[in-house]
């Protein structure tokens, strides 16, 4: 879909240089994808902040226990 809008040329040039995209059109198409990815990452990070940490959890012992169980069943 073709859409016409005015962009700040200096901003577009700078975005093009840092994006690594081969064309300015590809750069402009990448910007919404980058914005969406960053916002989704922020939402996931906010969810992690809501989790309660169990300080008594020993993830190393659990990892060893699971590995031992797999070895004994295989």
C-alpha positions as CSV (number, residue, x, y, z in Angstrom):
1,X,0.0,0.0,0.0
2,X,1.4,3.3,-1.0
3,X,1.3,6.1,1.6
4,X,2.6,9.6,1.3
5,X,3.8,11.6,4.3
6,X,6.5,14.1,5.0
7,X,9.6,13.0,7.0
8,X,12.4,15.0,8.4
9,X,15.1,14.4,5.9
10,X,17.9,14.5,8.5
11,X,16.1,12.0,10.7
12,X,15.4,9.7,7.7
13,X,19.1,9.9,6.7
14,X,20.3,9.1,10.2
15,X,17.8,6.2,10.5
16,X,18.9,4.8,7.2
17,X,22.5,4.8,8.3
18,X,22.0,3.1,11.6
19,X,19.3,0.6,10.3
20,X,21.6,-1.5,8.1
21,X,18.7,-1.7,5.6
22,X,19.7,-1.5,1.9
23,X,17.2,1.2,1.0
24,X,15.3,4.1,2.6
25,X,12.0,2.3,1.7
26,X,13.2,-0.8,3.6
27,X,14.2,1.5,6.5
28,X,10.8,3.1,6.7
29,X,9.1,-0.3,6.6
30,X,11.4,-1.6,9.4
31,X,10.5,1.3,11.8
32,X,7.0,0.0,12.8
33,X,8.3,-3.5,13.3
34,X,11.1,-2.2,15.6
35,X,8.5,-0.1,17.6
36,X,6.2,-3.1,18.0
37,X,9.0,-5.4,19.1
38,X,10.3,-2.8,21.7
39,X,6.8,-2.3,23.1
40,X,6.1,-6.0,23.4
41,X,9.5,-6.5,25.1
42,X,8.6,-3.8,27.6
43,X,5.3,-5.5,28.3
44,X,7.1,-8.8,29.0
45,X,9.5,-7.0,31.3
46,X,6.6,-5.4,33.2
47,X,5.1,-8.9,33.7
48,X,8.4,-10.2,35.2
49,X,8.3,-7.3,37.7
50,X,4.9,-8.6,38.9
51,X,6.3,-12.1,39.7
52,X,7.1,-12.9,43.3
53,X,10.6,-14.3,43.8
54,X,10.9,-17.4,45.9
55,X,14.3,-17.0,47.6
56,X,14.2,-20.6,48.9
57,X,14.2,-22.0,45.4
58,X,17.5,-23.8,44.5
59,X,17.4,-23.9,40.7
60,X,20.8,-25.7,40.5
61,X,19.5,-28.5,42.7
62,X,16.4,-28.8,40.6
63,X,18.4,-28.9,37.4
64,X,20.6,-31.7,38.9
65,X,17.5,-33.6,40.1
66,X,15.9,-33.4,36.7
67,X,19.1,-34.5,34.9
68,X,19.4,-37.5,37.3
69,X,15.8,-38.5,36.7
70,X,16.3,-38.3,32.9
71,X,19.4,-40.4,33.1
72,X,17.7,-43.1,35.2
73,X,14.6,-43.3,32.9
74,X,16.6,-43.4,29.7
